[in-house]
Amino acid sequence: MYWITNLNFRLDKQGLFRPGLLEYGIKRRGSKAVMYIGPALTLRPSAVFRLRLSYGVDILNHSRLLYLKMSVYP
């Protein structure tokens, strides 16, 4: 069990640009897990599409990670 604060800010009324502090992500690739914490920028050009670019420290493997994630919601 873990607890992580996720802070992001809406810069405009529609929420198109959302810079964030302490964004986090967890991903498992094969048997190796990656968990990063760091700043990020989320772009949300529509209600169904989101793009997040983050740079963080992988706290499980003691490395740095540049992470790009695209999400589409039907």
PQR file with spaces between the fields and no chain letter, atoms N, CA, C, O and H, PARSE charges and radii, in Angstrom:
ATOM       1  N    MET     1       0.850   -1.170    0.000 -0.4000 1.5000
ATOM       2  CA   MET     1       0.000    0.000    0.000 -0.0000 2.0000
ATOM       3  C    MET     1       0.898    1.236    0.000  0.5500 1.7000
ATOM       4  O    MET     1       1.939    1.254    0.656 -0.5500 1.4000
ATOM       5  N    TYR     2       0.489    2.268   -0.738 -0.4000 1.5000
ATOM       6  CA   TYR     2       1.264    3.493   -0.789 -0.0000 2.0000
ATOM       7  C    TYR     2       0.323    4.673   -0.957  0.5500 1.7000
ATOM       8  O    TYR     2      -0.828    4.506   -1.360 -0.5500 1.4000
ATOM       9  H    TYR     2      -0.357    2.253   -1.271  0.4000 1.0000
ATOM      10  N    TRP     3       0.810    5.856   -0.650 -0.4000 1.5000
ATOM      11  CA   TRP     3       0.034    7.086   -0.766 -0.0000 2.0000
ATOM      12  C    TRP     3       0.894    8.114   -1.480  0.5500 1.7000
ATOM      13  O    TRP     3       2.009    8.401   -1.046 -0.5500 1.4000
ATOM      14  H    TRP     3       1.745    5.992   -0.322  0.4000 1.0000
ATOM      15  N    ILE     4       0.384    8.671   -2.571 -0.4000 1.5000
ATOM      16  CA   ILE     4       1.116    9.665   -3.338 -0.0000 2.0000
ATOM      17  C    ILE     4       0.179   10.829   -3.630  0.5500 1.7000
ATOM      18  O    ILE     4      -0.955   10.635   -4.068 -0.5500 1.4000
ATOM      19  H    ILE     4      -0.522    8.437   -2.923  0.4000 1.0000
ATOM      20  N    THR     5       0.663   12.022   -3.385 -0.4000 1.5000
ATOM      21  CA   THR     5      -0.108   13.214   -3.711 -0.0000 2.0000
ATOM      22  C    THR     5       0.069   13.545   -5.179  0.5500 1.7000
ATOM      23  O    THR     5       1.192   13.558   -5.682 -0.5500 1.4000
ATOM      24  H    THR     5       1.584   12.179   -3.030  0.4000 1.0000
ATOM      25  N    ASN     6      -1.022   13.810   -5.867 -0.4000 1.5000
ATOM      26  CA   ASN     6      -0.996   14.157   -7.281 -0.0000 2.0000
ATOM      27  C    ASN     6      -1.535   15.576   -7.402  0.5500 1.7000
ATOM      28  O    ASN     6      -2.730   15.798   -7.210 -0.5500 1.4000
ATOM      29  H    ASN     6      -1.935   13.800   -5.459  0.4000 1.0000
ATOM      30  N    LEU     7      -0.677   16.535   -7.716 -0.4000 1.5000
ATOM      31  CA   LEU     7      -1.083   17.931   -7.827 -0.0000 2.0000
ATOM      32  C    LEU     7      -0.965   18.380   -9.270  0.5500 1.7000
ATOM      33  O    LEU     7       0.114   18.299   -9.858 -0.5500 1.4000
ATOM      34  H    LEU     7       0.294   16.355   -7.872  0.4000 1.0000
ATOM      35  N    ASN     8      -2.068   18.858   -9.855 -0.4000 1.5000
ATOM      36  CA   ASN     8      -1.995   19.485  -11.161 -0.0000 2.0000
ATOM      37  C    ASN     8      -2.919   20.685  -11.173  0.5500 1.7000
ATOM      38  O    ASN     8      -3.859   20.769  -10.382 -0.5500 1.4000
ATOM      39  H    ASN     8      -2.944   18.925   -9.378  0.4000 1.0000
ATOM      40  N    PHE     9      -2.646   21.609  -12.073 -0.4000 1.5000
ATOM      41  CA   PHE     9      -3.333   22.900  -12.082 -0.0000 2.0000
ATOM      42  C    PHE     9      -3.963   23.157  -13.445  0.5500 1.7000
ATOM      43  O    PHE     9      -3.338   22.907  -14.476 -0.5500 1.4000
ATOM      44  H    PHE     9      -1.882   21.541  -12.715  0.4000 1.0000
ATOM      45  N    ARG    10      -5.182   23.649  -13.455 -0.4000 1.5000
ATOM      46  CA   ARG    10      -5.844   24.055  -14.703 -0.0000 2.0000
ATOM      47  C    ARG    10      -5.466   25.491  -14.997  0.5500 1.7000
ATOM      48  O    ARG    10      -5.700   26.382  -14.181 -0.5500 1.4000
ATOM      49  H    ARG    10      -5.689   23.852  -12.617  0.4000 1.0000
ATOM      50  N    LEU    11      -4.884   25.716  -16.163 -0.4000 1.5000
ATOM      51  CA   LEU    11      -4.475   27.066  -16.535 -0.0000 2.0000
ATOM      52  C    LEU    11      -5.532   27.796  -17.341  0.5500 1.7000
ATOM      53  O    LEU    11      -5.488   29.020  -17.457 -0.5500 1.4000
ATOM      54  H    LEU    11      -4.694   24.992  -16.827  0.4000 1.0000
ATOM      55  N    ASP    12      -6.470   27.070  -17.893 -0.4000 1.5000
ATOM      56  CA   ASP    12      -7.518   27.701  -18.677 -0.0000 2.0000
ATOM      57  C    ASP    12      -8.863   27.089  -18.306  0.5500 1.7000
ATOM      58  O    ASP    12      -8.930   26.092  -17.588 -0.5500 1.4000
ATOM      59  H    ASP    12      -6.506   26.075  -17.798  0.4000 1.0000
ATOM      60  N    LYS    13      -9.911   27.691  -18.797 -0.4000 1.5000
ATOM      61  CA   LYS    13     -11.264   27.266  -18.432 -0.0000 2.0000
ATOM      62  C    LYS    13     -11.597   25.850  -18.894  0.5500 1.7000
ATOM      63  O    LYS    13     -12.299   25.122  -18.191 -0.5500 1.4000
ATOM      64  H    LYS    13      -9.857   28.501  -19.380  0.4000 1.0000
ATOM      65  N    GLN    14     -11.103   25.452  -20.065 -0.4000 1.5000
ATOM      66  CA   GLN    14     -11.394   24.128  -20.610 -0.0000 2.0000
ATOM      67  C    GLN    14     -10.479   23.038  -20.051  0.5500 1.7000
ATOM      68  O    GLN    14     -10.773   21.855  -20.219 -0.5500 1.4000
ATOM      69  H    GLN    14     -10.533   26.044  -20.635  0.4000 1.0000
ATOM      70  N    GLY    15      -9.396   23.400  -19.403 -0.4000 1.5000
ATOM      71  CA   GLY    15      -8.467   22.410  -18.868 -0.0000 2.0000
ATOM      72  C    GLY    15      -7.556   21.820  -19.921  0.5500 1.7000
ATOM      73  O    GLY    15      -7.132   20.671  -19.800 -0.5500 1.4000
ATOM      74  H    GLY    15      -9.158   24.362  -19.267  0.4000 1.0000
ATOM      75  N    LEU    16      -7.246   22.597  -20.966 -0.4000 1.5000
ATOM      76  CA   LEU    16      -6.399   22.109  -22.052 -0.0000 2.0000
ATOM      77  C    LEU    16      -4.965   21.852  -21.576  0.5500 1.7000
ATOM      78  O    LEU    16      -4.395   20.802  -21.869 -0.5500 1.4000
ATOM      79  H    LEU    16      -7.590   23.531  -21.065  0.4000 1.0000
ATOM      80  N    PHE    17      -4.387   22.801  -20.849 -0.4000 1.5000
ATOM      81  CA   PHE    17      -3.034   22.655  -20.317 -0.0000 2.0000
ATOM      82  C    PHE    17      -3.105   22.468  -18.809  0.5500 1.7000
ATOM      83  O    PHE    17      -3.726   23.261  -18.100 -0.5500 1.4000
ATOM      84  H    PHE    17      -4.850   23.654  -20.611  0.4000 1.0000
ATOM      85  N    ARG    18      -2.463   21.412  -18.330 -0.4000 1.5000
ATOM      86  CA   ARG    18      -2.442   21.151  -16.890 -0.0000 2.0000
ATOM      87  C    ARG    18      -1.030   20.774  -16.460  0.5500 1.7000
ATOM      88  O    ARG    18      -0.665   19.601  -16.524 -0.5500 1.4000
ATOM      89  H    ARG    18      -1.958   20.769  -18.905  0.4000 1.0000
ATOM      90  N    PRO    19      -0.226   21.744  -16.022 -0.5600 1.5000
ATOM      91  CA   PRO    19       1.072   21.383  -15.469  0.2800 2.0000
ATOM      92  C    PRO    19       0.872   20.737  -14.105  0.5500 1.7000
ATOM      93  O    PRO    19      -0.056   21.077  -13.371 -0.5500 1.4000
ATOM      94  N    GLY    20       1.737   19.819  -13.784 -0.4000 1.5000
ATOM      95  CA   GLY    20       1.575   19.113  -12.520 -0.0000 2.0000
ATOM      96  C    GLY    20       2.872   18.948  -11.757  0.5500 1.7000
ATOM      97  O    GLY    20       3.955   18.887  -12.340 -0.5500 1.4000
ATOM      98  H    GLY    20       2.491   19.542  -14.380  0.4000 1.0000
ATOM      99  N    LEU    21       2.744   18.876  -10.457 -0.4000 1.5000
ATOM     100  CA   LEU    21       3.839   18.563   -9.555 -0.0000 2.0000
ATOM     101  C    LEU    21       3.528   17.222   -8.925  0.5500 1.7000
ATOM     102  O    LEU    21       2.378   16.938   -8.592 -0.5500 1.4000
ATOM     103  H    LEU    21       1.864   18.925   -9.983  0.4000 1.0000
ATOM     104  N    LEU    22       4.523   16.418   -8.766 -0.4000 1.5000
ATOM     105  CA   LEU    22       4.371   15.105   -8.130 -0.0000 2.0000
ATOM     106  C    LEU    22       3.393   14.207   -8.863  0.5500 1.7000
ATOM     107  O    LEU    22       2.634   13.474   -8.229 -0.5500 1.4000
ATOM     108  H    LEU    22       5.458   16.649   -9.037  0.4000 1.0000
ATOM     109  N    GLU    23       3.398   14.252  -10.191 -0.4000 1.5000
ATOM     110  CA   GLU    23       2.646   13.267  -10.960 -0.0000 2.0000
ATOM     111  C    GLU    23       3.281   11.910  -10.724  0.5500 1.7000
ATOM     112  O    GLU    23       4.467   11.826  -10.405 -0.5500 1.4000
ATOM     113  H    GLU    23       4.015   14.847  -10.706  0.4000 1.0000
ATOM     114  N    TYR    24       2.520   10.872  -10.874 -0.4000 1.5000
ATOM     115  CA   TYR    24       3.086    9.545  -10.663 -0.0000 2.0000
ATOM     116  C    TYR    24       2.533    8.571  -11.683  0.5500 1.7000
ATOM     117  O    TYR    24       1.491    8.812  -12.293 -0.5500 1.4000
ATOM     118  H    TYR    24       1.557   10.941  -11.134  0.4000 1.0000
ATOM     119  N    GLY    25       3.233    7.485  -11.859 -0.4000 1.5000
ATOM     120  CA   GLY    25       2.786    6.440  -12.758 -0.0000 2.0000
ATOM     121  C    GLY    25       3.396    5.121  -12.351  0.5500 1.7000
ATOM     122  O    GLY    25       4.507    5.074  -11.823 -0.5500 1.4000
ATOM     123  H    GLY    25       4.079    7.290  -11.364  0.4000 1.0000
ATOM     124  N    ILE    26       2.676    4.060  -12.596 -0.4000 1.5000
ATOM     125  CA   ILE    26       3.145    2.719  -12.276 -0.0000 2.0000
ATOM     126  C    ILE    26       2.968    1.863  -13.525  0.5500 1.7000
ATOM     127  O    ILE    26       1.894    1.844  -14.127 -0.5500 1.4000
ATOM     128  H    ILE    26       1.773    4.098  -13.026  0.4000 1.0000
ATOM     129  N    LYS    27       4.001    1.175  -13.900 -0.4000 1.5000
ATOM     130  CA   LYS    27       3.933    0.338  -15.088 -0.0000 2.0000
ATOM     131  C    LYS    27       4.708   -0.944  -14.829  0.5500 1.7000
ATOM     132  O    LYS    27       5.768   -0.924  -14.204 -0.5500 1.4000
ATOM     133  H    LYS    27       4.874    1.191  -13.411  0.4000 1.0000
ATOM     134  N    ARG    28       4.182   -2.039  -15.305 -0.4000 1.5000
ATOM     135  CA   ARG    28       4.869   -3.316  -15.157 -0.0000 2.0000
ATOM     136  C    ARG    28       5.212   -3.823  -16.549  0.5500 1.7000
ATOM     137  O    ARG    28       4.334   -3.998  -17.395 -0.5500 1.4000
ATOM     138  H    ARG    28       3.321   -2.055  -15.813  0.4000 1.0000
ATOM     139  N    ARG    29       6.482   -4.052  -16.772 -0.4000 1.5000
ATOM     140  CA   ARG    29       6.953   -4.595  -18.049 -0.0000 2.0000
ATOM     141  C    ARG    29       7.635   -5.925  -17.742  0.5500 1.7000
ATOM     142  O    ARG    29       8.735   -5.953  -17.192 -0.5500 1.4000
ATOM     143  H    ARG    29       7.195   -3.910  -16.085  0.4000 1.0000
ATOM     144  N    GLY    30       6.987   -7.006  -18.094 -0.4000 1.5000
ATOM     145  CA   GLY    30       7.524   -8.325  -17.752 -0.0000 2.0000
ATOM     146  C    GLY    30       7.489   -8.508  -16.247  0.5500 1.7000
ATOM     147  O    GLY    30       6.434   -8.377  -15.626 -0.5500 1.4000
ATOM     148  H    GLY    30       6.093   -6.983  -18.542  0.4000 1.0000
ATOM     149  N    SER    31       8.624   -8.808  -15.664 -0.4000 1.5000
ATOM     150  CA   SER    31       8.684   -8.992  -14.218 -0.0000 2.0000
ATOM     151  C    SER    31       9.207   -7.752  -13.509  0.5500 1.7000
ATOM     152  O    SER    31       9.280   -7.735  -12.280 -0.5500 1.4000
ATOM     153  H    SER    31       9.481   -8.916  -16.168  0.4000 1.0000
ATOM     154  N    LYS    32       9.574   -6.708  -14.260 -0.4000 1.5000
ATOM     155  CA   LYS    32      10.146   -5.505  -13.676 -0.0000 2.0000
ATOM     156  C    LYS    32       9.093   -4.398  -13.583  0.5500 1.7000
ATOM     157  O    LYS    32       8.473   -4.038  -14.584 -0.5500 1.4000
ATOM     158  H    LYS    32       9.514   -6.722  -15.258  0.4000 1.0000
ATOM     159  N    ALA    33       8.900   -3.872  -12.399 -0.4000 1.5000
ATOM     160  CA   ALA    33       7.948   -2.785  -12.187 -0.0000 2.0000
ATOM     161  C    ALA    33       8.688   -1.452  -12.206  0.5500 1.7000
ATOM     162  O    ALA    33       9.836   -1.364  -11.771 -0.5500 1.4000
ATOM     163  H    ALA    33       9.403   -4.164  -11.586  0.4000 1.0000
ATOM     164  N    VAL    34       8.028   -0.425  -12.709 -0.4000 1.5000
ATOM     165  CA   VAL    34       8.561    0.930  -12.749 -0.0000 2.0000
ATOM     166  C    VAL    34       7.553    1.838  -12.061  0.5500 1.7000
ATOM     167  O    VAL    34       6.364    1.800  -12.376 -0.5500 1.4000
ATOM     168  H    VAL    34       7.095   -0.497  -13.063  0.4000 1.0000
ATOM     169  N    MET    35       8.023    2.650  -11.127 -0.4000 1.5000
ATOM     170  CA   MET    35       7.149    3.616  -10.451 -0.0000 2.0000
ATOM     171  C    MET    35       7.896    4.944  -10.406  0.5500 1.7000
ATOM     172  O    MET    35       8.938    5.054   -9.760 -0.5500 1.4000
ATOM     173  H    MET    35       8.989    2.681  -10.871  0.4000 1.0000
ATOM     174  N    TYR    36       7.357    5.960  -11.099 -0.4000 1.5000
ATOM     175  CA   TYR    36       8.053    7.233  -11.170 -0.0000 2.0000
ATOM     176  C    TYR    36       7.247    8.327  -10.487  0.5500 1.7000
ATOM     177  O    TYR    36       6.020    8.265  -10.410 -0.5500 1.4000
ATOM     178  H    TYR    36       6.510    5.871  -11.624  0.4000 1.0000
ATOM     179  N    ILE    37       7.963    9.326   -9.995 -0.4000 1.5000
ATOM     180  CA   ILE    37       7.360   10.500   -9.371 -0.0000 2.0000
ATOM     181  C    ILE    37       8.108   11.712   -9.895  0.5500 1.7000
ATOM     182  O    ILE    37       9.338   11.738   -9.864 -0.5500 1.4000
ATOM     183  H    ILE    37       8.960    9.376  -10.058  0.4000 1.0000
ATOM     184  N    GLY    38       7.378   12.726  -10.380 -0.4000 1.5000
ATOM     185  CA   GLY    38       8.027   13.926  -10.870 -0.0000 2.0000
ATOM     186  C    GLY    38       7.041   14.869  -11.527  0.5500 1.7000
ATOM     187  O    GLY    38       5.840   14.602  -11.546 -0.5500 1.4000
ATOM     188  H    GLY    38       6.379   12.705  -10.405  0.4000 1.0000
ATOM     189  N    PRO    39       7.545   15.983  -12.072 -0.5600 1.5000
ATOM     190  CA   PRO    39       6.677   16.962  -12.727  0.2800 2.0000
ATOM     191  C    PRO    39       6.173   16.448  -14.070  0.5500 1.7000
ATOM     192  O    PRO    39       6.784   15.578  -14.690 -0.5500 1.4000
ATOM     193  N    ALA    40       5.029   17.012  -14.509 -0.4000 1.5000
ATOM     194  CA   ALA    40       4.433   16.576  -15.768 -0.0000 2.0000
ATOM     195  C    ALA    40       3.623   17.706  -16.390  0.5500 1.7000
ATOM     196  O    ALA    40       3.283   18.691  -15.734 -0.5500 1.4000
ATOM     197  H    ALA    40       4.532   17.719  -14.005  0.4000 1.0000
ATOM     198  N    LEU    41       3.326   17.536  -17.663 -0.4000 1.5000
ATOM     199  CA   LEU    41       2.423   18.432  -18.375 -0.0000 2.0000
ATOM     200  C    LEU    41       1.388   17.573  -19.077  0.5500 1.7000
ATOM     201  O    LEU    41       1.735   16.689  -19.860 -0.5500 1.4000
ATOM     202  H    LEU    41       3.602   16.736  -18.196  0.4000 1.0000
ATOM     203  N    THR    42       0.123   17.831  -18.800 -0.4000 1.5000
ATOM     204  CA   THR    42      -0.966   17.104  -19.435 -0.0000 2.0000
ATOM     205  C    THR    42      -1.666   18.027  -20.420  0.5500 1.7000
ATOM     206  O    THR    42      -2.033   19.151  -20.078 -0.5500 1.4000
ATOM     207  H    THR    42      -0.159   18.549  -18.164  0.4000 1.0000
ATOM     208  N    LEU    43      -1.846   17.548  -21.638 -0.4000 1.5000
ATOM     209  CA   LEU    43      -2.594   18.264  -22.671 -0.0000 2.0000
ATOM     210  C    LEU    43      -3.874   17.496  -22.917  0.5500 1.7000
ATOM     211  O    LEU    43      -3.851   16.283  -23.124 -0.5500 1.4000
ATOM     212  H    LEU    43      -1.548   16.634  -21.915  0.4000 1.0000
ATOM     213  N    ARG    44      -4.991   18.204  -22.897 -0.4000 1.5000
ATOM     214  CA   ARG    44      -6.293   17.572  -23.090 -0.0000 2.0000
ATOM     215  C    ARG    44      -7.069   18.357  -24.152  0.5500 1.7000
ATOM     216  O    ARG    44      -7.917   19.186  -23.824 -0.5500 1.4000
ATOM     217  H    ARG    44      -5.010   19.190  -22.729  0.4000 1.0000
ATOM     218  N    PRO    45      -6.770   18.087  -25.429 -0.5600 1.5000
ATOM     219  CA   PRO    45      -7.406   18.863  -26.496  0.2800 2.0000
ATOM     220  C    PRO    45      -8.882   18.557  -26.699  0.5500 1.7000
ATOM     221  O    PRO    45      -9.600   19.369  -27.282 -0.5500 1.4000
ATOM     222  N    SER    46      -9.351   17.401  -26.230 -0.4000 1.5000
ATOM     223  CA   SER    46     -10.768   17.060  -26.351 -0.0000 2.0000
ATOM     224  C    SER    46     -11.171   16.214  -25.149  0.5500 1.7000
ATOM     225  O    SER    46     -10.332   15.855  -24.323 -0.5500 1.4000
ATOM     226  H    SER    46      -8.767   16.742  -25.757  0.4000 1.0000
ATOM     227  N    ALA    47     -12.437   15.905  -25.059 -0.4000 1.5000
ATOM     228  CA   ALA    47     -12.939   15.111  -23.930 -0.0000 2.0000
ATOM     229  C    ALA    47     -12.494   13.657  -24.004  0.5500 1.7000
ATOM     230  O    ALA    47     -12.526   12.952  -22.996 -0.5500 1.4000
ATOM     231  H    ALA    47     -13.118   16.197  -25.730  0.4000 1.0000
ATOM     232  N    VAL    48     -12.082   13.198  -25.180 -0.4000 1.5000
ATOM     233  CA   VAL    48     -11.738   11.782  -25.342 -0.0000 2.0000
ATOM     234  C    VAL    48     -10.240   11.519  -25.507  0.5500 1.7000
ATOM     235  O    VAL    48      -9.828   10.360  -25.537 -0.5500 1.4000
ATOM     236  H    VAL    48     -12.056   13.771  -25.999  0.4000 1.0000
ATOM     237  N    PHE    49      -9.423   12.557  -25.612 -0.4000 1.5000
ATOM     238  CA   PHE    49      -8.001   12.376  -25.861 -0.0000 2.0000
ATOM     239  C    PHE    49      -7.178   13.128  -24.815  0.5500 1.7000
ATOM     240  O    PHE    49      -7.472   14.281  -24.500 -0.5500 1.4000
ATOM     241  H    PHE    49      -9.758   13.499  -25.587  0.4000 1.0000
ATOM     242  N    ARG    50      -6.152   12.473  -24.281 -0.4000 1.5000
ATOM     243  CA   ARG    50      -5.272   13.095  -23.298 -0.0000 2.0000
ATOM     244  C    ARG    50      -3.833   12.655  -23.571  0.5500 1.7000
ATOM     245  O    ARG    50      -3.576   11.491  -23.877 -0.5500 1.4000
ATOM     246  H    ARG    50      -5.914   11.537  -24.536  0.4000 1.0000
ATOM     247  N    LEU    51      -2.910   13.591  -23.457 -0.4000 1.5000
ATOM     248  CA   LEU    51      -1.495   13.327  -23.666 -0.0000 2.0000
ATOM     249  C    LEU    51      -0.739   13.845  -22.450  0.5500 1.7000
ATOM     250  O    LEU    51      -0.911   15.000  -22.060 -0.5500 1.4000
ATOM     251  H    LEU    51      -3.118   14.537  -23.209  0.4000 1.0000
ATOM     252  N    ARG    52       0.100   12.999  -21.846 -0.4000 1.5000
ATOM     253  CA   ARG    52       0.855   13.394  -20.662 -0.0000 2.0000
ATOM     254  C    ARG    52       2.338   13.132  -20.898  0.5500 1.7000
ATOM     255  O    ARG    52       2.737   12.037  -21.293 -0.5500 1.4000
ATOM     256  H    ARG    52       0.239   12.061  -22.163  0.4000 1.0000
ATOM     257  N    LEU    53       3.136   14.150  -20.651 -0.4000 1.5000
ATOM     258  CA   LEU    53       4.582   14.046  -20.717 -0.0000 2.0000
ATOM     259  C    LEU    53       5.122   14.313  -19.324  0.5500 1.7000
ATOM     260  O    LEU    53       4.858   15.364  -18.741 -0.5500 1.4000
ATOM     261  H    LEU    53       2.811   15.040  -20.330  0.4000 1.0000
ATOM     262  N    SER    54       5.869   13.371  -18.796 -0.4000 1.5000
ATOM     263  CA   SER    54       6.396   13.547  -17.445 -0.0000 2.0000
ATOM     264  C    SER    54       7.847   13.115  -17.377  0.5500 1.7000
ATOM     265  O    SER    54       8.316   12.289  -18.160 -0.5500 1.4000
ATOM     266  H    SER    54       6.083   12.516  -19.270  0.4000 1.0000
ATOM     267  N    TYR    55       8.532   13.693  -16.430 -0.4000 1.5000
ATOM     268  CA   TYR    55       9.925   13.377  -16.175 -0.0000 2.0000
ATOM     269  C    TYR    55      10.045   13.100  -14.688  0.5500 1.7000
ATOM     270  O    TYR    55       9.715   13.949  -13.860 -0.5500 1.4000
ATOM     271  H    TYR    55       8.151   14.365  -15.794  0.4000 1.0000
ATOM     272  N    GLY    56      10.509   11.933  -14.360 -0.4000 1.5000
ATOM     273  CA   GLY    56      10.539   11.612  -12.945 -0.0000 2.0000
ATOM     274  C    GLY    56      11.652   10.677  -12.555  0.5500 1.7000
ATOM     275  O    GLY    56      12.437   10.212  -13.382 -0.5500 1.4000
ATOM     276  H    GLY    56      10.777   11.243  -15.032  0.4000 1.0000
ATOM     277  N    VAL    57      11.691   10.421  -11.281 -0.4000 1.5000
ATOM     278  CA   VAL    57      12.646    9.506  -10.687 -0.0000 2.0000
ATOM     279  C    VAL    57      11.937    8.181  -10.473  0.5500 1.7000
ATOM     280  O    VAL    57      10.877    8.125   -9.850 -0.5500 1.4000
ATOM     281  H    VAL    57      11.053   10.799  -10.610  0.4000 1.0000
ATOM     282  N    ASP    58      12.529    7.120  -10.990 -0.4000 1.5000
ATOM     283  CA   ASP    58      11.992    5.781  -10.770 -0.0000 2.0000
ATOM     284  C    ASP    58      12.446    5.343   -9.376  0.5500 1.7000
ATOM     285  O    ASP    58      13.616    5.017   -9.178 -0.5500 1.4000
ATOM     286  H    ASP    58      13.390    7.165  -11.496  0.4000 1.0000
ATOM     287  N    ILE    59      11.535    5.334   -8.422 -0.4000 1.5000
ATOM     288  CA   ILE    59      11.917    5.078   -7.033 -0.0000 2.0000
ATOM     289  C    ILE    59      12.177    3.604   -6.748  0.5500 1.7000
ATOM     290  O    ILE    59      12.757    3.274   -5.713 -0.5500 1.4000
ATOM     291  H    ILE    59      10.584    5.599   -8.583  0.4000 1.0000
ATOM     292  N    LEU    60      11.766    2.723   -7.632 -0.4000 1.5000
ATOM     293  CA   LEU    60      12.024    1.300   -7.420 -0.0000 2.0000
ATOM     294  C    LEU    60      13.396    0.876   -7.940  0.5500 1.7000
ATOM     295  O    LEU    60      14.026   -0.021   -7.380 -0.5500 1.4000
ATOM     296  H    LEU    60      11.295    2.992   -8.472  0.4000 1.0000
ATOM     297  N    ASN    61      13.860    1.529   -9.022 -0.4000 1.5000
ATOM     298  CA   ASN    61      15.114    1.119   -9.660 -0.0000 2.0000
ATOM     299  C    ASN    61      16.203    2.179   -9.600  0.5500 1.7000
ATOM     300  O    ASN    61      17.278    1.978  -10.164 -0.5500 1.4000
ATOM     301  H    ASN    61      13.348    2.257   -9.476  0.4000 1.0000
ATOM     302  N    HIS    62      15.956    3.297   -8.933 -0.4000 1.5000
ATOM     303  CA   HIS    62      16.937    4.372   -8.747 -0.0000 2.0000
ATOM     304  C    HIS    62      17.473    4.886  -10.079  0.5500 1.7000
ATOM     305  O    HIS    62      18.686    4.969  -10.276 -0.5500 1.4000
ATOM     306  H    HIS    62      15.083    3.460   -8.474  0.4000 1.0000
ATOM     307  N    SER    63      16.569    5.229  -10.987 -0.4000 1.5000
ATOM     308  CA   SER    63      16.951    5.793  -12.279 -0.0000 2.0000
ATOM     309  C    SER    63      15.991    6.928  -12.616  0.5500 1.7000
ATOM     310  O    SER    63      15.050    7.189  -11.867 -0.5500 1.4000
ATOM     311  H    SER    63      15.584    5.162  -10.827  0.4000 1.0000
ATOM     312  N    ARG    64      16.220    7.595  -13.726 -0.4000 1.5000
ATOM     313  CA   ARG    64      15.348    8.683  -14.186 -0.0000 2.0000
ATOM     314  C    ARG    64      14.587    8.213  -15.415  0.5500 1.7000
ATOM     315  O    ARG    64      15.053    7.355  -16.164 -0.5500 1.4000
ATOM     316  H    ARG    64      16.985    7.383  -14.335  0.4000 1.0000
ATOM     317  N    LEU    65      13.404    8.794  -15.609 -0.4000 1.5000
ATOM     318  CA   LEU    65      12.534    8.310  -16.665 -0.0000 2.0000
ATOM     319  C    LEU    65      11.805    9.476  -17.316  0.5500 1.7000
ATOM     320  O    LEU    65      11.225   10.315  -16.627 -0.5500 1.4000
ATOM     321  H    LEU    65      13.025    9.492  -15.000  0.4000 1.0000
ATOM     322  N    LEU    66      11.836    9.529  -18.650 -0.4000 1.5000
ATOM     323  CA   LEU    66      11.016   10.449  -19.429 -0.0000 2.0000
ATOM     324  C    LEU    66       9.880    9.617  -19.985  0.5500 1.7000
ATOM     325  O    LEU    66      10.113    8.640  -20.697 -0.5500 1.4000
ATOM     326  H    LEU    66      12.307    8.847  -19.210  0.4000 1.0000
ATOM     327  N    TYR    67       8.644    9.997  -19.666 -0.4000 1.5000
ATOM     328  CA   TYR    67       7.498    9.135  -19.924 -0.0000 2.0000
ATOM     329  C    TYR    67       6.450    9.894  -20.723  0.5500 1.7000
ATOM     330  O    TYR    67       6.046   10.990  -20.336 -0.5500 1.4000
ATOM     331  H    TYR    67       8.455   10.791  -19.087  0.4000 1.0000
ATOM     332  N    LEU    68       6.012    9.322  -21.826 -0.4000 1.5000
ATOM     333  CA   LEU    68       4.956    9.890  -22.660 -0.0000 2.0000
ATOM     334  C    LEU    68       3.792    8.923  -22.664  0.5500 1.7000
ATOM     335  O    LEU    68       3.970    7.748  -22.986 -0.5500 1.4000
ATOM     336  H    LEU    68       6.340    8.432  -22.140  0.4000 1.0000
ATOM     337  N    LYS    69       2.613    9.386  -22.316 -0.4000 1.5000
ATOM     338  CA   LYS    69       1.445    8.520  -22.250 -0.0000 2.0000
ATOM     339  C    LYS    69       0.301    9.185  -23.007  0.5500 1.7000
ATOM     340  O    LYS    69      -0.029   10.348  -22.770 -0.5500 1.4000
ATOM     341  H    LYS    69       2.468   10.341  -22.054  0.4000 1.0000
ATOM     342  N    MET    70      -0.298    8.423  -23.924 -0.4000 1.5000
ATOM     343  CA   MET    70      -1.475    8.879  -24.650 -0.0000 2.0000
ATOM     344  C    MET    70      -2.667    8.035  -24.209  0.5500 1.7000
ATOM     345  O    MET    70      -2.573    6.810  -24.122 -0.5500 1.4000
ATOM     346  H    MET    70      -0.030    7.479  -24.117  0.4000 1.0000
ATOM     347  N    SER    71      -3.780    8.695  -23.933 -0.4000 1.5000
ATOM     348  CA   SER    71      -4.991    7.990  -23.516 -0.0000 2.0000
ATOM     349  C    SER    71      -6.142    8.420  -24.380  0.5500 1.7000
ATOM     350  O    SER    71      -6.296    9.604  -24.680 -0.5500 1.4000
ATOM     351  H    SER    71      -3.856    9.690  -24.004  0.4000 1.0000
ATOM     352  N    VAL    72      -6.955    7.466  -24.783 -0.4000 1.5000
ATOM     353  CA   VAL    72      -8.169    7.729  -25.557 -0.0000 2.0000
ATOM     354  C    VAL    72      -9.324    7.095  -24.803  0.5500 1.7000
ATOM     355  O    VAL    72      -9.291    5.907  -24.482 -0.5500 1.4000
ATOM     356  H    VAL    72      -6.831    6.504  -24.539  0.4000 1.0000
ATOM     357  N    TYR    73     -10.344    7.894  -24.523 -0.4000 1.5000
ATOM     358  CA   TYR    73     -11.513    7.420  -23.792 -0.0000 2.0000
ATOM     359  C    TYR    73     -12.719    7.405  -24.745  0.5500 1.7000
ATOM     360  O    TYR    73     -13.115    8.455  -25.253 -0.5500 1.4000
ATOM     361  H    TYR    73     -10.371    8.859  -24.784  0.4000 1.0000
ATOM     362  N    PRO    74     -13.295    6.240  -24.987 -0.5600 1.5000
ATOM     363  CA   PRO    74     -14.431    6.158  -25.927  0.2800 2.0000
ATOM     364  C    PRO    74     -15.701    6.781  -25.364  0.5500 1.7000
ATOM     365  O    PRO    74     -16.734    6.788  -26.033 -0.5500 1.4000
